[in-house]
Amino acid sequence: MKRKAAEALLQKASVKDPVWEQSHLEAVVRTRFLEIQHAWCDQDLDALKQRLCPDLLAQWTAQIKMQQSAGQSDRMDGLTIDSVRIVEVQDYRDNSRDSFSACIDASAMDYTVDSRGNVVESNTSSRRKAAKKEPSREAFREFWTFRRVGDDWLLERIDQSADWKRSVDAPLVDEG
């Protein structure tokens, strides 16, 4: 039900402001998802600075610095996006308050390596593979929230499936 309401709100909002066009937003999500995941794995703070809101950038900078001091980095091999759905829309008169959230279903081999390339941690759900620190391809769902900055969208927050309840119950906003 909320998905249909979000789609209806997007259709209405896009008439007066093309930045809200649904296919455009889905393309933004797909592009940013891959760019941000690659920048995270490369520990490329300059690239992340161009795509993240300041609070999230500060959190990620601290996490990357911790990884670097431990001689570790994350890897995501074979990252694919299975689907993107816009699930929350907040269209305010003040465009700097606009945001939207997308449900992203994806899969990858997600693991952490040390400076020599040895796997130190894996996201595998297999106990056998986890015990051997073997990565395996795993499906995952995340909810990415973007904040409008001019005609661009910066990533403000990522919620895992289990944390999404608060946003499911949040109202859509249409001040247009």
N, C-alpha and C positions, 0 to 999 in steps of 0.2 A: 504494500500500500504506500509506504513512504517513498519507495523508488519511483512509483508512478507520479506521486505528488512532486517529487524533485524534477522529473522529466517535464511535467506540465509547467513548473516554475521556470525551468531553463528555456522552454519554448517561448514563454511570455517575455522573459527578460532579454532574450536574444533579439527580439523585435526592436527594442530601443537601444541595445548595446551589444554589438556583435561579439564582444569578448565572451559572452555567455553561450555562444552557439555550442550545442552538445558535442558534435563531432570534433570541434576545435579543442574543447576541454579534454576530451578523451585522448586526442593526439598529444596534447601538452602532457598529460599524465604518463602516457607510454614513453615519450621522449625523456621526460624528467626522471622517471623511474630508472631507466637504463643509465642515463648520465650520472645520476646521484649514486647508484649502486657501484658503478665503475670508479667514480671519484673516491668513494669510501674505501674500496678495496685498494686503490692506488695511494691512499692516504693523502690525496691532493686537496689541501685546504683552500688553495686559490680557486679551484673549480667549485668547491662546495660553497665558498663565499658568494658566488654568483647565483646559487640556486636555493639557499636556505635562509630562513628568517634569522635575525641576530641571536635570539635565545637558543634556537636549535643548533646554530653554528657554534655557539659557546660550549654547549654540552658535547657536541661531537668532537670539537677541537680537544677538549679535555680527554675524551675517550681515546682519540687517536694518539695523543701524546703519551698516554699510559701504555698503549700497545707498542709504540715506538721504543719507550724506555725498557719494555720487556722483550724487545727484539721480535715482535710478532705483528702479523697483519692478517686481515680477513681475505678470503678468496670466495668467489661465486662463479663456478664453472657451469657453462651451459644454461645461463639464465634465460628463461623464456617467460613471456607474459601470456597467460591463457585467456584472461578476460579483464576488462575494466568497466566498472559501472559507477556512474555518479550517483551518490546516495544521500548527499546532504548539500543544500544550497542556502547561502545567506547573502542576499542581495540588498544592500543598504543604499540610502540616498548618498551617503558619504562613501564613495568607492574604496577608500583606504580601509574600510571595515569589511569589505566583501571577502567571502571565503567559500570554498566548496570542499567536499570530501569525496574520495573515490575508493571503492572497494577494488583491490587488485588481487587477482588470483594468479600466482606465478609458481615456477619451480626452478630449482637449481641444486647444484652440489655446493653447499655452504660449509666452509670449514676455516680454521685458523692455522697458520703455519708460523714456524719460527724463522730466524734469519737464514737458516740452512735449507729451508723448504720442507722441513719435517712437519707433518700434521700433528698439532698439539690438542686440537678439539674439533669435533664434527657435529653437525646438526642432525645426524642420522637418528631415525627412530628405532633402528635395529640394535638390540642389545649386543649381539655378536659383533657387529661392525663398530659400535661405540667402544666396546672393550678393546678392539684393535685400532681404534681411532681412524677407521676407514670412512671416508665420506661416501654418501649415497645421494642420489637424486631424490629430493623431497619436495612435495607440493606445500605451499603456504599461502595464507591470506593475510593481507595487511590493509589497513585503512589509512590513506594518506590525505592530510588536510593541507590545502594550499590557501595562502593569503594573497590578495591582490595588491600589487605594487605597480601603479601606473596601469599599463596594459599587459603587464607580465604577472606571472604567478610564482611565488616562492613557497617552498615546503615549510610548513609551520610545525607539523606534528605527525608522528606515525603511531598508530595504535595497532596492537595485535588483535586477533579475533576476540580473545577473551576480554579485552579492555573496551570493546566497542559499544557496550550496552548504554553508556552515558550519552553517546551521540545518537543512538537509535531513537531514544526518547526525546532528544532535543527538537525544538520546533524549527521548521523552515522559516526563513525570513524573506519577506517581499515588501520593501518599502517603496518600490517603484510605483 
